[in-house]
Amino acid sequence: MTNRMFKTGVSRDQVSLLPARVEDYVGRENPVRAIEAFVAALDLERLGFGHAGSGGGAGQPPYDPADLLKLYLYGYTNRIRSSR
């Protein structure tokens, strides 16, 4: 994608108190792993998923479009209808 900085969360590989890694909260067979693999395989920029920032650098940085797509797909597969 672009060199634009996006908001980032805690790395899933970062060691924390309980459990040892954030990645350990999600089971190996959990459907979210398929969602993550699916979104990672997409060329989001070619599909039109860009940022909607002002370009002026004002305000908070936008969220990564890949993270928002993962969240939306998770909600859709779990029948959570609000995307606000």
C-alpha distances in whole Angstrom, upper triangle without the diagonal:
4,7,8,11,11,15,15,18,21,19,21,22,24,28,29,33,33,32,31,27,26,25,28,29,27,29,28,29,28,26,23,22,22,19,17,17,17,13,12,13,11,8,8,6,9,11,11,9,8,10,14,14,17,15,19,18,21,21,19,15,14,13,10,10,10,13,15,15,16,19,20,20,22,24,25,26,28,30,28,28,27,24,24
4,5,8,10,14,15,19,21,20,22,24,25,29,30,34,34,34,32,29,27,26,30,31,29,32,31,32,30,29,25,25,25,22,20,21,20,17,16,17,15,12,11,9,12,14,13,11,9,9,13,13,15,12,15,15,18,19,17,13,13,13,11,11,13,15,16,17,19,21,22,23,25,27,27,29,31,32,30,30,29,25,25
4,6,9,13,14,18,20,19,22,23,23,27,29,32,33,33,31,28,26,26,30,30,30,32,32,33,32,30,27,26,27,24,22,22,22,19,18,19,18,15,14,12,15,18,16,14,12,11,14,13,15,12,15,13,17,17,16,12,13,14,12,13,15,16,18,19,21,22,24,25,27,28,29,31,33,34,32,32,30,27,26
4,6,10,12,16,18,18,21,23,23,27,28,31,32,32,31,27,25,26,29,29,29,32,32,33,31,30,26,26,26,24,21,23,23,19,18,20,19,16,14,13,16,17,15,13,10,9,11,10,12,10,12,10,13,14,12,9,9,10,9,12,13,15,16,18,19,20,22,24,25,26,28,30,31,32,30,30,28,24,23
4,7,9,13,15,15,19,20,20,23,24,28,29,29,28,24,22,23,27,27,27,30,30,31,29,28,25,25,26,23,20,22,23,19,18,21,19,18,16,15,19,19,18,15,12,10,13,11,13,11,13,10,13,12,10,7,8,9,8,11,13,13,15,17,18,19,21,23,24,25,27,29,30,31,29,29,27,23,22
4,6,10,13,14,16,19,19,22,23,26,27,26,26,22,20,21,24,24,24,27,27,29,26,25,21,22,23,20,18,20,20,17,16,19,18,17,14,14,18,18,17,13,11,9,11,10,13,13,14,12,13,12,9,6,5,5,5,9,10,10,11,14,15,15,17,20,20,22,24,25,26,27,25,25,23,19,19
4,7,10,12,15,17,17,20,20,23,24,24,23,20,18,19,22,22,22,25,26,28,25,24,21,21,23,20,18,20,21,18,17,21,20,20,17,17,21,21,19,16,14,12,13,12,15,15,16,13,14,12,8,6,6,5,7,10,11,10,11,14,15,14,17,19,19,20,23,24,25,26,24,24,22,18,17
4,7,8,11,13,13,16,17,20,21,20,20,17,14,15,19,19,19,22,23,25,23,22,18,19,21,18,16,18,20,17,16,20,19,19,17,18,22,22,21,17,16,14,16,16,19,18,20,17,18,15,12,9,9,7,8,11,11,9,12,15,14,14,17,19,18,20,23,24,24,26,23,24,22,19,19
4,6,9,11,11,14,13,16,17,17,17,13,11,13,16,15,16,20,21,23,20,21,17,17,20,18,15,18,20,17,17,21,21,22,20,21,25,24,23,20,19,17,19,19,22,22,23,20,20,18,14,13,12,10,10,13,13,10,12,15,14,13,17,19,17,19,22,23,22,25,22,24,22,19,19
4,6,8,7,10,10,13,14,14,13,10,8,10,13,13,15,18,19,22,20,21,17,17,20,19,16,19,21,19,18,22,23,23,22,24,27,27,26,23,22,21,23,22,25,25,26,23,24,21,17,16,16,13,14,17,15,13,15,18,16,16,19,20,19,21,24,24,24,26,24,26,24,22,22
4,5,5,9,10,14,15,14,12,9,8,9,12,13,14,17,17,20,19,20,16,15,18,17,14,16,19,17,16,19,21,22,21,23,26,26,26,22,22,21,24,24,27,26,28,24,25,23,20,18,17,15,14,17,15,13,16,18,16,16,20,20,19,22,24,24,24,27,25,27,26,24,24
4,6,8,10,13,13,11,10,6,5,5,8,10,10,13,14,17,15,17,13,13,16,15,12,15,18,16,15,19,20,22,21,24,27,26,27,23,24,23,26,26,29,29,31,28,29,26,22,21,20,17,16,18,15,13,16,18,15,16,19,19,17,20,23,22,22,25,24,26,26,24,24
4,6,9,12,13,11,9,6,7,6,9,11,12,14,15,18,17,19,16,15,18,18,15,16,20,19,17,20,22,24,24,26,28,28,29,26,26,26,29,28,32,31,33,30,31,29,25,23,23,20,18,21,18,16,20,21,18,19,23,23,21,24,26,25,25,29,27,30,29,27,28
4,6,10,11,11,8,6,7,9,11,13,14,17,18,21,20,22,19,18,21,21,18,20,23,22,20,23,25,26,26,28,31,31,31,28,27,27,29,29,32,31,32,29,30,27,24,22,22,20,19,22,20,18,21,23,20,21,24,25,23,25,28,27,27,30,29,31,30,28,28
4,7,9,8,5,5,7,10,10,12,15,17,18,22,21,23,21,20,23,23,21,22,26,25,23,26,28,30,29,31,34,34,35,31,31,30,33,32,35,34,35,32,33,30,27,25,26,23,23,25,23,21,24,26,23,23,27,27,25,27,30,29,29,32,30,33,32,31,31
4,6,7,5,6,7,10,10,12,15,17,19,22,21,24,21,21,24,24,22,24,27,26,25,28,30,32,31,33,36,35,36,32,32,31,33,32,35,35,36,32,32,30,26,25,26,23,23,26,24,21,24,26,23,23,27,27,25,27,30,29,28,31,29,32,31,30,29
4,6,6,8,9,13,12,12,16,18,20,23,22,25,23,23,27,26,24,27,30,29,28,31,33,35,34,36,39,39,39,35,35,34,36,35,38,38,39,35,35,32,29,28,29,26,26,29,27,24,27,29,26,25,29,29,26,28,31,30,29,32,30,33,32,31,31
3,5,7,8,11,9,9,13,15,18,21,19,22,21,21,24,25,23,25,28,28,27,30,32,34,33,36,39,38,38,35,35,34,36,36,39,39,40,36,36,33,30,29,29,26,26,29,27,24,26,28,24,24,27,27,24,26,29,28,26,29,28,31,30,30,30
4,6,7,9,6,7,11,13,15,18,17,20,18,18,22,23,21,23,26,26,25,28,30,33,32,35,37,36,37,34,34,33,35,35,39,39,40,37,37,34,30,29,29,26,26,28,25,23,25,26,23,23,26,26,23,25,28,26,25,28,27,30,30,29,30
4,7,9,7,9,12,14,16,19,19,22,20,19,23,23,21,23,26,26,24,28,30,32,31,34,37,36,37,33,34,33,35,35,38,38,39,36,37,34,30,29,29,26,25,28,25,23,26,27,24,24,27,27,24,27,30,28,27,31,29,33,32,31,32
4,5,5,8,10,12,14,17,16,19,17,16,19,20,17,19,22,22,21,24,26,28,28,30,33,32,33,30,30,30,32,32,35,35,36,33,34,31,27,26,26,23,22,24,21,19,22,23,20,20,24,24,21,24,27,25,25,28,27,30,29,28,29
4,5,6,8,11,13,16,14,16,14,14,17,17,15,17,20,20,19,22,24,26,25,28,31,30,30,27,27,27,29,29,32,33,34,31,31,29,25,23,23,20,19,21,19,16,19,20,17,17,20,20,18,20,23,22,21,25,23,26,26,24,25
4,5,6,8,10,13,12,14,11,10,14,15,12,14,18,17,16,20,22,24,24,26,29,28,29,26,27,27,29,30,33,33,35,32,33,30,26,25,24,20,19,21,18,15,18,19,16,16,20,19,17,19,22,20,20,24,23,26,26,24,25
4,5,7,9,12,11,14,13,12,16,17,15,17,20,20,20,23,25,27,27,30,32,31,33,29,31,30,33,33,37,37,39,36,36,33,30,28,27,24,23,24,21,19,22,22,18,19,22,21,18,21,24,22,21,25,24,27,27,26,28
4,7,10,12,10,13,11,12,16,16,15,17,20,20,20,23,25,28,27,30,32,31,32,28,30,29,31,32,36,36,38,35,35,32,28,27,26,22,22,23,20,18,20,21,17,17,20,19,16,18,21,19,18,22,21,24,24,24,25
4,7,8,7,9,8,8,12,13,12,14,17,17,17,20,22,25,25,28,30,28,30,27,28,28,31,32,35,36,38,35,36,33,29,27,26,22,21,22,19,16,18,18,15,15,18,17,13,16,18,16,16,19,19,22,23,22,24
4,5,5,9,9,9,12,13,13,15,17,19,19,21,23,26,26,30,31,30,32,29,31,31,33,35,38,39,41,38,39,36,33,31,29,25,24,24,21,19,21,21,17,17,20,18,15,18,20,17,17,20,21,24,25,25,27
4,6,9,9,7,10,13,12,13,15,17,17,19,21,25,25,29,30,29,31,28,30,31,34,35,39,39,41,39,40,37,34,32,30,26,24,24,21,19,22,21,17,18,21,18,16,19,21,18,18,22,23,26,27,26,29
4,6,9,7,9,12,12,13,15,17,17,19,21,25,25,29,30,28,30,28,31,32,34,36,40,40,43,40,41,39,35,33,31,27,25,25,21,20,22,20,17,18,20,17,15,18,19,15,16,19,21,24,26,25,28
4,5,6,8,10,11,12,14,15,16,18,20,24,23,27,28,26,28,26,28,29,31,33,37,37,40,38,38,35,32,30,28,24,22,22,19,17,19,17,14,15,16,14,11,14,15,12,12,16,17,20,22,22,24
4,5,5,7,9,10,11,13,14,16,17,21,21,24,25,23,25,23,26,27,29,31,35,35,38,36,37,34,31,29,26,22,21,20,17,16,17,15,11,12,14,11,9,12,12,9,10,14,15,18,20,19,22
4,5,5,6,9,10,11,12,14,16,19,18,22,23,21,23,20,23,24,26,28,31,32,35,33,33,31,27,25,23,19,17,17,13,12,13,12,8,10,12,9,7,10,12,10,11,14,14,17,18,17,20
4,5,5,6,9,10,10,12,15,18,18,22,23,21,23,21,23,24,27,29,32,33,35,33,34,32,29,26,24,20,18,17,14,13,15,14,10,12,14,12,10,14,15,13,14,18,18,21,22,20,23
4,5,5,6,9,10,11,13,16,17,20,21,19,22,20,23,24,27,29,33,33,36,34,35,33,30,27,25,21,19,17,14,14,15,13,10,13,14,11,10,14,14,11,14,17,18,20,21,20,23
4,5,5,6,8,10,11,14,14,18,19,17,19,17,19,21,23,25,29,30,33,31,32,30,27,24,21,18,15,14,11,11,12,9,6,9,10,7,7,11,11,10,12,15,15,17,18,17,20
4,5,5,6,9,10,13,13,17,18,17,18,16,18,19,22,24,28,28,31,29,30,28,25,22,20,16,13,13,9,9,11,9,7,10,12,10,10,13,14,13,15,18,18,20,20,18,20
4,6,5,6,9,12,13,17,18,17,19,17,19,21,24,26,30,30,33,31,33,31,28,25,22,19,16,15,11,12,14,12,10,13,15,12,13,16,16,15,17,20,21,22,23,21,24
4,5,5,7,10,11,15,15,14,16,15,18,20,23,25,29,29,32,31,32,31,28,25,22,19,16,14,10,12,13,10,9,13,13,10,12,15,14,13,16,19,19,21,22,20,22
4,5,5,8,8,12,13,11,14,12,14,16,19,21,25,25,28,27,29,27,24,21,18,15,12,10,7,9,10,7,7,11,11,9,11,14,14,14,17,19,19,20,20,17,20
4,6,8,9,12,13,13,15,13,15,17,20,22,26,25,28,27,29,27,24,21,19,16,12,11,8,10,12,10,9,13,14,13,14,18,18,17,20,22,22,23,23,21,23
4,7,9,12,12,12,15,14,16,19,22,24,28,27,30,29,31,30,28,24,22,19,15,14,11,13,15,13,12,16,16,14,16,19,19,18,21,24,24,25,25,23,25
4,6,9,9,8,11,10,13,16,19,22,25,25,28,27,29,28,26,22,20,17,14,12,9,12,14,11,11,15,15,13,16,19,18,18,21,23,23,23,24,21,23
4,6,6,6,9,9,11,14,17,20,23,22,26,25,27,27,25,21,19,17,13,11,10,14,15,12,14,17,17,16,19,21,21,21,24,26,25,25,25,22,24
4,5,5,6,5,8,11,14,16,20,19,23,22,24,24,22,18,15,14,11,8,7,11,11,10,12,15,14,14,17,19,19,20,23,24,23,23,22,19,21
4,5,5,5,6,9,13,15,18,17,20,20,23,23,21,18,15,14,11,9,10,14,14,12,15,18,17,18,20,22,22,23,26,27,26,25,25,21,22
4,5,7,9,13,15,18,20,20,23,24,26,26,25,21,19,18,15,12,13,16,16,14,17,20,19,19,22,24,23,24,27,28,27,26,26,23,25
4,6,9,12,15,18,20,20,24,24,26,26,24,21,18,17,14,11,11,15,14,12,15,17,16,16,19,21,19,21,24,24,24,23,23,20,22
4,6,9,11,14,17,17,21,21,23,23,22,19,16,15,13,10,12,15,14,12,15,17,16,17,20,21,20,22,25,25,24,23,22,19,20
4,7,9,12,15,16,19,19,21,20,19,16,12,12,10,6,8,11,10,9,12,14,13,14,17,18,18,20,23,23,22,21,20,16,17
4,7,9,12,12,16,16,18,17,16,13,10,11,9,7,10,12,11,12,15,16,16,17,20,21,21,23,25,26,24,23,22,18,18
4,6,9,9,13,12,14,14,12,10,7,8,8,7,11,12,11,12,15,16,16,18,20,21,22,24,26,26,24,23,21,17,17
4,7,8,11,12,12,12,12,10,8,10,11,10,13,14,13,14,17,17,17,20,22,22,22,25,27,26,24,23,20,16,16
4,5,8,8,9,9,9,8,6,10,11,12,15,16,14,17,20,19,19,22,24,24,25,28,29,29,26,25,22,19,18
4,5,7,7,9,10,10,10,13,15,15,19,20,18,20,23,23,23,26,28,27,29,32,33,32,30,28,25,22,20
4,6,8,10,11,10,11,14,15,16,19,20,19,21,24,24,25,27,29,29,30,33,34,34,32,31,28,24,23
4,5,9,11,11,12,16,18,19,22,23,22,24,27,27,27,30,32,32,33,36,37,37,34,33,30,26,25
4,7,8,8,10,14,16,18,21,21,20,23,25,25,26,29,30,30,32,35,35,36,33,32,29,26,24
4,7,8,11,14,17,19,22,22,21,24,26,25,26,29,30,30,32,35,35,35,32,31,28,25,22
4,7,9,12,15,17,20,19,19,22,24,23,24,27,28,27,29,32,32,32,29,28,25,22,19
4,6,9,12,15,18,16,16,19,21,20,21,24,25,25,27,29,29,30,27,26,23,20,18
4,7,9,12,14,14,14,17,18,18,19,22,23,23,26,28,28,29,26,26,23,20,18
4,6,8,11,11,10,13,15,15,16,19,20,20,22,24,25,26,23,22,20,16,15
4,6,9,7,7,10,12,11,13,16,16,17,19,21,22,23,20,20,18,14,14
4,5,5,7,9,10,11,13,15,16,17,19,20,22,23,21,21,19,16,16
4,5,5,6,9,10,10,12,14,15,16,18,20,21,19,19,17,14,15
4,5,5,6,9,10,11,12,14,15,16,18,20,19,19,18,15,16
4,5,5,6,9,10,11,12,14,15,17,18,17,17,16,13,14
4,5,5,6,9,10,11,12,14,15,16,14,14,13,10,11
4,5,5,6,8,10,10,12,14,15,14,14,14,10,13
4,5,5,6,9,10,11,12,14,13,14,14,12,14
4,6,5,6,9,10,11,12,10,12,11,9,11
4,5,5,6,9,10,10,9,9,9,7,10
4,5,5,6,9,10,10,10,12,10,13
4,5,5,6,9,8,10,11,11,14
4,6,5,6,5,7,8,8,11
4,5,5,6,7,9,9,13
4,6,8,10,12,13,16
4,6,9,11,12,15
4,6,9,11,14
4,6,8,11
4,6,9
4,6
4
